[in-house]
């Protein structure tokens, strides 16, 4: 049986997949729907500290950075609440309600990213060229690829 190949047929699926991928790169090294309460928030706090250090946020940039951190934490709190609700109802939820719940989770992630964009943009314009280059690398390639690339450069330069 041949499936239809209309280019917009799977647009919704591609949008959801790309949203989850982008959110994963921004908010955590890996996505997981943990049963532990506040798992996203804890992971996000670590991510905030990591990004602060890697981006070498200056005292002059702290005001913009605090808005970025707050947006990330607010998203994590929302994600924790929605994830916990899914876990709490996992055994008695209908298939339709499960799909709706997952949709709410994906929508919350997208809203979190949309809330992050303006505050991160404000920080970004106050960054040095070196900081911007690091931010571009972190967000474009993710930490794992950036670490691998950096390690590869070191090993080939020796």
Helices and strands as residue ranges (DSSP letters): H 11-27, H 39-54, G 59-61, H 62-88, H 95-125, H 129-157
